[in-house]
Amino acid sequence: MSMLKHEWRLLMRSRLTVAALLLLLVLTALAVGAGIAQVRTEAATIARLTAMHDTAASTARDPTHGGDAGYVAYYTFFPTWQSPSAASFLAAGMRDVSPYVLRVRALALQSQLHDGETLNPEVTVLGRFDLAFVLTYLAPLFVIALLHDLVSDERQSGRLRLLLTLPGPVAALWWRRAALRYLALFACVAMPVIVGSGVQGLPLPAVAEVLTVVAAYLAFWVGLALIVGARPWRAATHAIALMGVWAVLTLVLPGLANLASSRAAPVGQGVDLTLTQREHINAAWDRPRDETMQAFFQTHPQWSATAALPEKFHWKWYFAFHQLGDEAVAADAQAYRDGLLTRQTWSEHLGWVLPGVAVQVALQRLAETDLRAQLAYQDRVTAFHDRLRAFYYPFVFNDVRFTRHDVARLPRFGEPVDTPLALSTVDAPGVEVGRNDAKNAATADVPGWARVAASGLLMLLLGGLAIRRVRLD
């Protein structure tokens, strides 16, 4: 214990070390605080939009539109939303580029799903300043700053020869110093995370999972610093080598892997689906109406016995060709989803060799801000849209008058409850569960934190073996 105290005093005597630890603590606290602020902003936005919808519905002069259900279906928008989970403050993930609130109505769905894509190139390039960013990109730099000269400083000052002649394994000295620096770095990241988790009400198992990711990722870089530091180089050379490895592991290789996955599994954007669908829908205006209805009745025979179309416009023809527009791009939509999931699977497998990628995947999965969570939200919107059509079609196709009593029966969007940390598919009353939810929730058989832990332990073991072989030259 006295040796640890002595090493701790030596460590704290370095003003640069203390400044570096304080800076990491401040950066992590800012990232956690910014994440919590963003979560509250999103929650307030969802609450405000939902309240606006209710207010608009209650103050409308004639929500029945004179009893014409077609008008009601056309003009009535319904809010849908993906509430932030308790862990969303950890990683913004796709919530920066994909909408978490959508207003939908009973028209063609695909265009409504993808019209709201907020693909901001500037945001995509810079990324969100959240815990995932600080841990993945900045924390390794602090590890390098504190451990790159662990051995070389002793060599350059001439004390290494004396240390090697002392009785007992000298590796214990390096381990002691490395462990103290590791614990100090871990504390600087963990303390803001624990405070933020308490503020957000994150359950203890989830907090433990986050701290495991933090500890394992820092262990990876500590082990790597020990491996490089064991080489008989100067301190500056150690720092340059470690910075090079950092650039390769966190910037170069993930970028190349992303490029490779893009070429191996090319995926367009949702707006492409929107354009294709609109072409089908616009073409319907020039197509004979009976031809459209016969095509619709082939897949929806339950409405084939309704009255024939009148000479003038009728809503059932309008809604029929909108639904045919959805069905025309159904295969493209499924291919789009499959392509995105393929890329996600690639990223999860890539985490075995690139711990930075594993950290991003693990935190985004825990925060429910990854692709799978986004697709699950789209599935819930799709299920809700199916309910809208099922509600309106009996009115439209049977020419039933829409009354004020029917306004109260309009479907309402709901979310799964009590599922803040997992994509639960448990049904709740009024909750839409998409047909692809099970597939979306089917993550890889190994959790993300396990990949980070495996790489961290392996690198720490290799670092320990390397530091045992430190020699004078």
Secondary structure, DSSP 8 states (H G I E B T S, - for coil): -HHHHHHHHHHHH-HHHHHHHHHHHHHHHHHHHHHHHHHHHHHHHHHHHHHHHHHHHHH-S-TTGGG-HHHHHHH--EEEE----TTGGG--GGGGTS-SEEEE-SS-SHHHHHHT----HHHHHH---SHHHIIIIIHHHHHHHHHTTTTHHHHHHT-HHHHHHSSS-THHHHHHHHHHHHHHHHHHHHHHHHHHHHHHT--HHHHHHHHHHHHHHHHHHHHHHHHHHTSS--HHHHHHHHHHHHHIIIIIHHHHHHHHHHHHS----HHHHHHHHHHHHHHHTTS-HHHHHHHHHHH-GGGTTS----SS--HHHHHHHHHHHHHHTHHHHHHHHHHHHHHHHHHHHHTTT-HHHHHHHHHHHHHT-SHHHHHHHHHHHHHHHHHHHHHHHHHHHTT----HHHHTT-------SS-SSS------TT----TTHHHHH---SS-HHHHHHHHHHHHHHHHHHHHTT----
